[in-house]
Amino acid sequence: MLTFWRWLKRIVIICFVSSLLYIIICRWFFPPVTITQLGAAIGGYGLKRDYVSWDEISPNLKLAAMASEDQMFPDHGGFDWKAIEKSLSTNPKKKKKIRGAGASTISQQTAKNVFLWQGEGVMRYLRKAPEFYFTKMIEWTWNKKRILEVYLNVIEMGPGIFGVEAASQKYFGKHAKDLSRTEAAAIIACLPNPKKYTVTPPSRWVTWKTQWILKQMAAIQDDPDIQALMK
């Protein structure tokens, strides 16, 4: 029994040190591949991606992502506790969803997409503890711009299409830095389910969500903290 605990301790230490080293490396370099990207390639969707730097991403995309996915992104430490508390206090029998209630923050989504796996049910519950760990670690060791930069480069934006540059080229035939507000909003609008909601031709959901995102962009664009993450 003593030998078992010694080996378990060693394994935990090795996992912690190796994960910390990889987190630090990803502070400066994009991940060579992610589990989600491998899954898309193996699943027959292919793998289209082209990592681009912060300056090669349109401010419209940065604003659209925050407007749609996480309006408190500049201010929280990785988790929107108010949204979580609100979701827990909401009557689960009500079908109406509250904006952002229980939804993952951009930091959580980045941690999940870079270091972990997708999936619901059991896979989701198995992911919770490591997701908390990686979310806090990137908040402590990276900065908000780096988290948003990586997020916009690794997130799936269509079947086998990862990152804003690949999505921009696929849907609009232009670089990510040249996207208009409407184009940026349309790409971000597919994120609930990029394999289901098409950007071109736009599905009914994407058409509606694009307009909603544009209104949210207008509502938050004058916030100084938001503006700092658009430059």
KOLVO-26824 format. One line per 10 residues: number of its first residue (from 0); for each residue x negated, y negated, z negated of N, C-alpha, C. Coordinates in steps of 0.001 Angstrom, whole numbers, plus 500000, padded with zeros to 6 digits. Example, Ala and Ser with C-alpha at 12.3 -4.5 7.8 and 13.67 -1.06 7.14 Angstrom:
BEGIN
0 = 486810:505690:492200:487700:504500:492200:486800:503300:492200  487150:502250:492920:486330:501060:492860:487100:499970:492130
! end
This chain:
BEGIN
0 = 499170:501210:500000:500000:500000:500000:499134:498737:500000  498030:498779:499223:497137:497628:499155:496508:497355:500517  496143:498438:501218:495558:498296:502550:496560:497664:503522  497816:498054:503395:498863:497488:504255:498959:495985:504080  498974:495514:502832:499106:494085:502575:497875:493321:503039  496713:493944:502955:495498:493301:503447:495562:493114:504959  496004:494154:505653:496135:494046:507100:497217:493039:507486  498315:493027:506756:499381:492066:507027:498879:490640:506838  498107:490424:505793:497545:489097:505535:496625:488677:506670  495808:489609:507142:494898:489309:508245:495663:488962:509513
10 = 496711:489721:509786:497517:489474:510976:498171:488102:510916  498704:487742:509743:499339:486442:509569:498329:485319:509782  497143:485474:509223:496095:484453:509365:495671:484320:510819  495483:485458:511496:495078:485433:512904:496148:484756:513761  497410:485101:513509:498513:484495:514271:498583:482990:514036  498391:482572:512781:498455:481152:512461:497313:480392:513130  496095:480899:513004:494926:480215:513571:495023:480158:515093  495380:481279:515722:495472:481304:517182:496580:480384:517694  497725:480361:516994:498819:479479:517411:498431:478020:517241  497729:477719:516157:497290:476341:515926:496309:475891:517004
20 = 495400:476777:517379:494437:476448:518432:495150:476196:519755  496151:477028:520057:496882:476860:521317:497695:475573:521313  498275:475238:520174:499018:473981:520042:498093:472801:520307  496906:472838:519737:495938:471756:519928:495494:471679:521387  495268:472828:522005:494875:472839:523418:495968:472219:524284  497213:472556:523977:498338:472025:524755:498579:470541:524489  497938:470017:523478:497992:468567:523257:497311:467835:524400  496356:468515:525039:495587:467876:526107:495777:468527:527465  496165:469798:527468:496324:470531:528724:497712:471169:528778  498272:471234:529994:499561:471880:530159:499404:473395:530011
30 = 500436:474070:529501:500352:475530:529351:500186:476200:530710  499289:477180:530816:499077:477856:532108:500332:478537:532620  501139:479084:531709:502409:479695:532063:503213:479864:530786  504532:479936:530921:505392:480143:529754:506180:481436:529938  506745:481927:528846:507549:483151:528915:508744:482957:529840  509357:481787:529780:510512:481509:530638:510116:481503:532109  508959:480925:532419:508479:480901:533797:508170:482310:534301  507561:483114:533448:507284:484504:533816:508587:485263:534057  509570:484998:533198:510865:485652:533352:511520:485304:534676  511406:484049:535092:511988:483626:536371:511291:484314:537537
40 = 509977:484414:537459:509209:485048:538531:509538:486538:538629  509569:487200:537474:509862:488636:537444:511312:488904:537853  512200:487976:537486:513619:488145:537787:513997:487855:539226  513023:487493:540057:513282:487278:541469:513609:485851:541860  513527:484915:540904:513826:483515:541213:512616:482759:541757  511431:483365:541603:510214:482683:542018:509739:481725:540941  508676:481022:541231:508122:480058:540272:507616:478850:541030  508411:477791:541000:508036:476536:541658:507790:475494:540573  506590:474979:540512:506264:473957:539526:505060:473165:540008  504931:471970:539522:503804:471109:539851:503665:470111:538716
50 = 502804:470420:537753:502640:469550:536601:502149:468170:537028  502741:467144:536446:502334:465768:536739:502128:465022:535427  501299:464006:535475:500975:463245:534271:502089:462263:533924  501955:461644:532769:502942:460695:532264:503221:459574:533262  502169:459029:533865:502322:457901:534782:502947:458306:536105  503031:459607:536376:503615:460079:537626:505085:460479:537458  505639:460156:536296:507053:460439:536028:507815:459123:535953  508881:459015:536694:509671:457787:536712:510224:457453:535326  510172:456182:534935:510816:455763:533690:512298:456153:533660  512913:456236:534835:514320:456643:534903:514520:458058:534380
60 = 513577:458943:534670:513663:460313:534179:513492:460386:532666  512557:459619:532151:512321:459600:530701:513563:459085:529975  514136:458023:530526:515337:457446:529921:516515:458414:530033  516675:459035:531188:517792:459961:531393:517710:461151:530441  516500:461663:530234:516322:462811:529339:516722:462457:527919  516270:461305:527439:516623:460893:526079:518099:460569:525965  518653:459914:526984:520069:459548:526960:520961:460776:526910  520578:461814:527619:521403:463010:527708:521139:464019:526604  519859:464245:526302:519491:465356:525432:519217:464985:523981  518752:463759:523733:518299:463466:522370:518088:461959:522192
70 = 519155:461250:521890:519059:459798:521777:518306:459347:520526  518127:460241:519563:517371:459920:518360:515915:460354:518459  515487:460781:519624:514142:461320:519813:513027:460426:519275  513052:459112:519514:511954:458284:519004:511877:458218:517483  512966:458543:516803:513053:458279:515366:512958:459502:514465  513333:460675:514968:513354:461840:514080:511995:462550:514046  511854:463457:513095:510618:464213:512945:510687:465591:513540  511524:465767:514543:511642:467052:515209:513044:467617:515159  513811:467219:514120:515166:467736:513949:516123:466584:513661  517294:466636:514267:518330:465641:514006:519221:466197:512902
80 = 518806:465957:511651:519498:466561:510511:520935:466070:510375  521180:464825:510761:522543:464305:510679:523468:465057:511627  522965:465352:512838:523769:466100:513804:524008:467525:513324  522970:468118:512715:523103:469477:512192:524136:469506:511066  524044:468525:510145:524989:468459:509039:526408:468246:509549  526542:467411:510565:527858:467127:511125:528454:468369:511775  527588:469149:512451:528072:470362:513106:528505:471409:512093  527815:471463:510951:528166:472431:509923:529460:472072:509211  529761:470767:509166:530969:470324:508481:532183:470259:509393  531960:470516:510694:533058:470464:511658:533846:471763:511634
90 = 535150:471651:511723:536001:472833:511752:535676:473667:512986  535168:474905:512802:534774:475722:513948:535927:476112:514852  537170:475969:514369:538317:476341:515185:538643:475271:516214  538106:474071:516000:538381:472999:516944:537564:473218:518210  538210:473097:519342:537516:473338:520602:536714:472128:521048  537103:470967:520605:536416:469762:521027:535013:469712:520454  534036:469478:521301:532643:469437:520864:532217:467998:520575  531395:467862:519575:530863:466550:519229:529540:466359:519937  529336:465222:520526:528100:464923:521261:526883:465166:520369  526057:466122:520797:524800:466369:520103:524926:467246:518883
100 = 526141:467594:518479:526322:468380:517269:525738:469765:517438  524721:470064:516625:524102:471368:516669:523165:471561:517848  523068:470574:518731:522217:470708:519909:520755:470560:519525  519891:471235:520288:518455:471145:520026:517925:469787:520438  516987:469274:519682:516314:468038:520052:515325:468321:521174  514792:467268:521771:513777:467434:522808:512551:468137:522226  512205:467844:520990:511068:468501:520348:511313:469998:520207  512499:470381:519775:512842:471797:519642:512830:472495:521000  513386:471835:522004:513414:472435:523335:512014:472604:523897  511141:471637:523607:509753:471739:524063:509059:472919:523394
110 = 509231:473033:522073:508630:474149:521332:509128:475484:521875  510425:475580:522118:511011:476827:522618:510486:477167:524003  510421:476173:524884:510026:476430:526268:508539:476694:526430  507713:476089:525596:506263:476266:525736:505770:477513:525009  506250:477740:523784:505663:478767:522929:506541:480000:522718  507834:479893:523006:508745:480971:522631:509541:481486:523824  510735:481966:523589:511537:482618:524608:512957:482064:524585  513695:482353:525668:515088:481953:525761:515967:483084:525232  517257:482878:525275:518171:483953:524913:519094:483569:523778  520258:484179:523764:521250:483948:522723:521394:485212:521877
120 = 522355:485199:520978:522596:486362:520139:521435:486650:519200  521007:487889:519169:519926:488308:518272:518631:487571:518592  518343:487393:519874:517108:486724:520281:517056:485293:519758  518201:484664:519702:518260:483292:519198:517925:483239:517716  518471:484185:516952:518215:484193:515511:516766:484571:515201  516196:485458:515997:514794:485826:515812:513865:484653:516114  514355:483727:516931:513546:482592:517352:513566:481443:516356  514519:481414:515452:514730:480253:514600:513506:479874:513755  512923:480837:513057:511781:480541:512184:510570:480046:512967  510126:480769:514018:508996:480249:514790:509315:478930:515501
130 = 510584:478726:515877:510956:477459:516516:510774:476299:515540  511161:476509:514296:510961:475478:513272:509471:475179:513116  508674:476227:513041:507221:476075:512865:506600:475301:514023  506864:475734:515252:506238:475087:516408:506757:473659:516596  508026:473432:516290:508575:472074:516401:507854:471121:515462  507682:471519:514211:506992:470652:513250:505528:470484:513620  504904:471515:514124:503482:471432:514461:503231:470473:515618  504088:470507:516649:503859:469574:517755:504203:468148:517342  505142:467987:516432:505445:466651:515924:504253:466098:515140  503535:466960:514431:502396:466536:513615:501110:466372:514426
140 = 500924:467206:515447:499635:467208:516151:499677:466503:517507  500859:466400:518128:500988:465658:519375:501522:464261:519037  502088:463602:520014:502848:462375:519766:504101:462423:520631  504982:461464:520449:506267:461493:521145:506100:461476:522671  505155:460683:523161:504958:460632:524610:504511:461983:525146  503608:462647:524416:503125:463945:524879:504244:464991:524848  505061:464959:523806:506176:465907:523716:507127:465712:524898  507467:464459:525192:508378:464183:526303:507730:464527:527642  506442:464267:527774:505718:464583:529006:505721:466090:529272  505409:466871:528253:505399:468327:528410:506807:468841:528678
150 = 507772:468324:527940:509175:468715:528126:509607:468553:529579  509323:467399:530159:509751:467108:531517:508980:467913:532556  507878:468535:532148:507085:469344:533069:507392:470839:532986  507917:471309:531858:508110:472755:531702:509568:473192:531734  510504:472265:531544:511909:472636:531481:512387:473155:532839  513255:474173:532812:513793:474715:534062:514891:473802:534580  514804:473434:535862:515739:472489:536457:516392:473047:537715  516471:474356:537750:517061:475057:538872:516507:476472:538859  517075:477394:539615:516583:478769:539625:515112:478842:540047  514229:479108:539092:512804:479198:539385:512122:477869:539603
160 = 512817:476771:539332:512263:475419:539533:511964:474821:538168  510708:474535:537908:510308:474051:536594:509632:472689:536692  510130:471756:535911:509533:470439:535842:510119:469456:536833  509948:468186:536500:510583:467131:537290:509988:466963:538684  508702:467254:538848:508111:467086:540174:508662:468112:541148  508709:469372:540734:509264:470418:541604:510739:470154:541888  511475:469699:540878:512893:469402:541063:513090:468220:542003  512287:467192:541849:512393:466004:542694:512133:466353:544161  511095:467164:544380:510768:467560:545750:511859:468440:546342  512393:469359:545522:513418:470287:545997:514722:469572:546333
170 = 515181:468705:545439:516512:468119:545593:516539:466819:546392  515460:466029:546303:515507:464713:546939:514326:464433:547861  513390:465396:547989:512280:465243:548915:511357:464085:548592  511189:463784:547326:510312:462688:546925:509616:463025:545619  508611:462227:545268:507883:462454:544023:508723:462025:542819  508419:462610:541685:509163:462311:540459:509058:460846:540078  507958:460205:540418:507769:458803:540051:508652:457859:540861  509241:458367:541948:510021:457515:542852:511533:457691:542713  511978:458479:541744:513406:458746:541617:514183:457519:541137  515349:457342:541693:516246:456278:541247:516937:456705:539960
180 = 517685:455800:539361:518417:456122:538139:519425:457242:538373  520176:457140:539460:521198:458150:539742:520574:459508:540023  519481:459538:540772:518796:460793:541073:518240:461426:539798  517655:460605:538950:517112:461104:537681:518219:461675:536815  519327:460965:536731:520457:461421:535924:521018:462735:536464  521059:462887:537788:521590:464103:538400:520726:465313:538069  519415:465137:538078:518514:466248:537747:518678:466654:536297  518732:465680:535406:518888:465971:533980:520261:466581:533693  521248:466238:534501:522617:466724:534280:522740:468237:534406  521808:468881:535097:521902:470327:535298:521378:471120:534107
190 = 520762:470463:533133:520042:471174:532083:520866:472125:531212  522152:471934:530994:522858:472936:530183:522715:474353:530740  522704:474457:532066:522551:475765:532705:522072:475549:534139  520751:475364:534323:520224:475021:535652:520415:476098:536714  520718:477314:536294:520989:478368:537284:522444:478313:537761  523285:477664:536984:524714:477595:537313:525112:476262:537924  524607:475163:537350:525018:473835:537791:524047:473302:538844  524503:473171:540064:523645:472759:541168:523566:471236:541276  522373:470762:541616:522149:469321:541787:522511:468903:543208  522093:469695:544181:522437:469444:545585:522858:470753:546251
200 = 524096:470858:546709:525175:469882:546507:525586:469865:545041  525986:468698:544544:526303:468598:543117:527559:469377:542743  527458:470155:541689:528641:470846:541177:529554:469818:540519  530755:470204:540204:531698:469285:539542:531135:468822:538208  530489:469759:537493:529898:469403:536198:528807:468354:536370  527898:468569:537321:526783:467638:537539:527303:466273:537966  528329:466254:538791:528906:464974:539224:529429:464188:538025  530187:464867:537169:530723:464199:535975:529609:463823:535002  528696:464755:534747:527645:464517:533756:526687:463417:534207  526442:463311:535496:525572:462247:536010:526123:460879:535640
210 = 527409:460678:535840:528016:459393:535498:527970:459139:533993  528181:460188:533221:528106:460054:531768:526705:459665:531328  525697:460303:531920:524305:459994:531568:523960:458557:531946  524420:458115:533103:524140:456736:533530:524699:455726:532525  525894:456008:531994:526476:455117:530982:525646:455141:529698  525181:456319:529312:524348:456422:528118:523000:455740:528313  522448:455832:529493:521180:455158:529800:521324:453652:529624  522431:453114:530133:522679:451678:530003:522855:451282:528543  523417:452183:527749:523698:451874:526345:522444:451854:525482  521446:452665:525811:520266:452771:524933:519010:452126:525502
220 = 519046:451650:526736:517829:451209:527401:517176:449975:526759  517926:449189:526002:517360:447989:525387:516757:448252:524008  516883:449462:523518:516292:449802:522225:514768:449772:522347  514065:449031:521474:512597:448911:521571:511875:450250:521515  512343:451168:520684:511699:452479:520577:511895:453301:521845  513063:453177:522458:513321:453852:523718:512442:453257:524815  512365:451937:524847:511564:451263:525861:510091:451654:525770  509602:451843:524552:508189:452213:524366:507888:453584:524971  508906:454446:525038:508713:455789:525589:509054:455860:527075  509323:454733:527667:509587:454698:529111:508374:454182:529883
230 = 507445:453565:529189:506311:452931:529863:505214:453928:530184
! end
